[in-house]
Amino acid sequence: MISHWWERKDLKYSEQGELTLGGYSLERRARQSGTPSFYYSAERVRHNLEELDRVLSRHTFKHKIYYAMKANRFMPLMTFMKSTGLCGVDVCSPNEVEHALSCGFRAEEISYTGTSLSDNDLDRILRHDGLVLNCDGLSMIRRVGERAPGREIGLRINPALGTGYGTNELLRYSGTKPSKFGVYASEFPEALALAEKYGLKVVRIHFHTGCGYLNGQLEVWKQILETCREFLKDRDTIRTINLGGGLGRPLTSSDRPLDLEKWGRTIAAVFGTDRYEINVEPGVYPVQDAGVMVLEVNTVERKSGRLFAGVNGGFNLAMEPAHYKLPCEPVPCRLREREEDAFHPDRMGEVTVAGNINEALDLWIEDHPMPELREGDLLAFLNTGAYASAMSSNHCMRGTFAEYLLV
Ligand SMILES: Cc1ncc(COP(=O)(O)O)c(C=O)c1O
């Protein structure tokens, strides 16, 4: 028996050698509907939200989960998430506010944290009574104050410390180099004074310091929480702490799943069990491993000794590998031989999987051991439920794809 690092009860090869997600054969679905196509398992999303909710519920503090819809705004998926009753939505633009409302979320279930807002953005957001609003800096506090004096706000703070996937600097939002996000400790008193000037009630702090952290980063994450706790000293009106998102998922065989229990205990250890309401706004965690992108191999050819498999979709459909240098995992949708044989180390060959965009960086993965591939085969790119379709572009006019919610 062979087991793959990514395998789960709802993501595995069937006895017929077909990769299944939530019981659906991706080969069959993609042959029927065409490629490029994305498939999202509703049950996996529910499972992920429930797991998060369960871990937070072990502690006596109140909590709320706001799904960061920038990760995936596919309407059927978001409507499904609303129907679970397990989450609200984290948004970062007026259009996201409108989209969340159209998916059935109420204004009070929508938390806004954005940067570089125009006056027009603010006018559009402030129309929605009850919307949870976090201010990202002094300019925003002033302009919210001018428009909506007396309103409750949160302040996004910047602890000058960040963490993300492994040592990947591209996924850190905070560190020694000043970043555009939030209010630093040096400007925090000024931010509070400005809020007071306009009668704004600061009821919450918010921070999001990076994306994709796993167990190896929990120590730094704890330090981040402790640094943020300093902002709360003598601030009795602040009753809610939004810890942002950033919870990661394994992306390679050497990654281990985030120890969510330890993560929950860390929150309780730093912020206590009843003083504050804890909010989280994960994007990756609920949806990344629930989604798979399917592309067709159209070219198999050796070039200067290196075996390339060309596929009918490029980095513009799932930008993270090219953009953030994150690993990706393409696997065949159907195996030609028994799983043990197809994935036997002696039988696999090194393949460089290349997209269909005329740019040198458009390589999905290089010299990766894979079962034999032929032109016409379908490949499933795992863990593409987050920041893939949502970030896609029409570069080279190759931005066409379909999305399906598997229920
Ligand atoms: C403010 C804020 N909250 C939440 C998230 C979601 O992060 P993740 O998808 O890593 O959980 C992001 C991502 O950029 C963000 O900027």
The ligand as a Tripos MOL2 file, in Angstrom:
@<TRIPOS>MOLECULE
LIG
   16    16     1     0     0
SMALL
NO_CHARGES

@<TRIPOS>ATOM
      1 C1         -6.1730   41.4470    6.7590 C.3       1 LIG1
      2 C2         -6.1560   40.0370    6.3030 C.ar      1 LIG1
      3 N1         -6.8840   39.1370    6.9850 N.ar      1 LIG1
      4 C3         -6.9200   37.8370    6.6120 C.ar      1 LIG1
      5 C4         -6.2020   37.3840    5.5250 C.ar      1 LIG1
      6 C5         -6.2660   35.9420    5.1730 C.3       1 LIG1
      7 O1         -5.0340   35.3370    5.2690 O.3       1 LIG1
      8 P1         -4.8870   33.7690    5.0640 P.3       1 LIG1
      9 O2         -5.5410   33.4370    3.7700 O.co2     1 LIG1
     10 O3         -3.4340   33.5260    5.0370 O.co2     1 LIG1
     11 O4         -5.5670   33.0890    6.1980 O.co2     1 LIG1
     12 C6         -5.4120   38.2880    4.7960 C.ar      1 LIG1
     13 C7         -4.6270   37.8390    3.6550 C.2       1 LIG1
     14 O5         -3.9390   38.5400    2.9880 O.2       1 LIG1
     15 C8         -5.4000   39.6580    5.1980 C.ar      1 LIG1
     16 O6         -4.6810   40.5510    4.5410 O.3       1 LIG1
@<TRIPOS>BOND
     1     1     2 1
     2     2     3 ar
     3     2    15 ar
     4     3     4 ar
     5     4     5 ar
     6     5     6 1
     7     5    12 ar
     8     6     7 1
     9     7     8 1
    10     8     9 2
    11     8    10 1
    12     8    11 1
    13    12    13 1
    14    12    15 ar
    15    13    14 2
    16    15    16 1
@<TRIPOS>SUBSTRUCTURE
     1 LIG1         1 GROUP 0 **** ****
